[in-house]
Amino acid sequence: MHADREERLVALRRELHRHPEPAWKEFRTTARVVAELERVGVDDCIVGRDVLADERLSVPDDADLEPWYERAREAGVDEDLLESMAGGWTGCIAVLEMGEGPTVGLRVDIDGLPREESTDEAHEPAREGFRSETGAMHACGHDAHATIGIGVLEAVKDSDFSGTLKVFFQPAEEVIGGGKPMAESGHLDDVDYLYAVHVGLDYPTGEVVAGIGDILAVTQFYATFEGEPSHAGAKPEAGRNAVQAMATAVSNLYAIPRHSDGASRINAGRVGGGSASNIIPEEAFVHGEARGTTTEIRDFTFDRARKAMEGAALSHDCEVDIDVEGEAPSAESDAELVDLVHDASASHPDVTRATRRGELGGSEDATFLMQRVQDNGGLATYVGVGTDHPGGHHTATFDVDEESIAIGVDVLTEAIVETAARRP
């Protein structure tokens, strides 16, 4: 990559890092991406409700969205563009048409996490002046992903690629909420080949994994237990204890049997309830998730989880309401695209290790887009671009080794160009 382009992309990544926005609040981020797409000169830039199907998961209420919307307005985001995203209709799709050939897609995510970033001077963003200013944080590298998406568009436009390139700048990955509505928007239905990308994943700078596997299917849920309050001293028998039902449910969740066909996971990540020590609690909650190495194992685990929570509520004369907040299937990377990425990696001077297959061990809603393309007869792969990061993903000290951005752009560009060239 030319030094001027690399420098510009690093500056863009740092700007995005300084202004992260959580899921469905990516107003300023989307506008910044749109500005870059206009600079690159794409043939179409799709923004607003046309980007996503109607059914979105884990969308905050208006009161939660409003401060982020106003922050974007104060930052100077174009009023018409901002209005098109009102209600959290964030993200965008870039279309680059370059003659006859297949339609190749690249999916990158753009949201940050609702957590504070480290102020320690050993943390490079704090030391170099691009630490987050919003109270949220790019603690998973989505700032680098969005930057890679821009870089690939720019590089493909300057190449001899023949076909159509679509880059999907997806919102709300961190809540497993944006992948499904983007996959169901109709914009994937003409995509023949799809690449998805993630930096880090505990792979070092210089390593590229052509096909990430072990992407766990996931269902995130919020269960609300309702009982009846009463005075804990005078009339304990008159109450129906929602916290007791919740506590029983948590114990029973961890007693769900494993599955012989593969790994399963269950976690009650956040629990709570009650109002005072002398009141029988009338309400409690469990915020948790079920995962599996296949969608079927995930479904088995979540079905058992639902029964465990319903049974716990029944045993303590309470009710439970279980809402699915986010979900994503498992997915497999196709060998043909894995080979193309591996070949592109192996020939790159800055790639020290080209790896065909690797593991994620977590979940990702890019699987919805991959599955959509595969169900339509196309091919997909999930690419890991290694990056040295001083803190683990989702921690206050996570950062991206910016050398990995150029590697990601170069490898994906070569694979995309070669994908179109090899198509019969």
Buried (B, 14 or more C-beta within 10 A) or exposed (E): BEEEBBEBBBEBBBBBBBBBBBBBBBBBBBBBBBBBBEEBEBEEBBBBBEBBBEEBBBBBEEEEBEEBBEBBBEEEBEEEBBEBBBBBBBBBBBBBEBEEBBBBBBBBBBBBBBBBBBEEEEBBBBEEEBBBEBEBBBBBBBBBBBBBBBBBBBBBBEBEBBBBBBBBBBBBBBBBBBBBBBBBBEBBBBBBBBBBBBBBBBBBBBBBBBBBBBBBBBBBBBBBBBBBBBEBEEEEEEBBBBBBBBBBBBEBBEEBEEBEEBBBBBBBEEBEBBEEEEBBBBBBBBBBBBBBBBBBBBBBBBEBBBEBBBBBBEEBEBBBEBEBBBBBBBBBBBBEBBBBBBBBBBEBEBBBEBBBBBEBBBBBBBBBBBBBBBEEEBBBBBBBBBBBBBEEBEBBBBBBBBBBBBBBBBBBBBBBBBBBBEEE
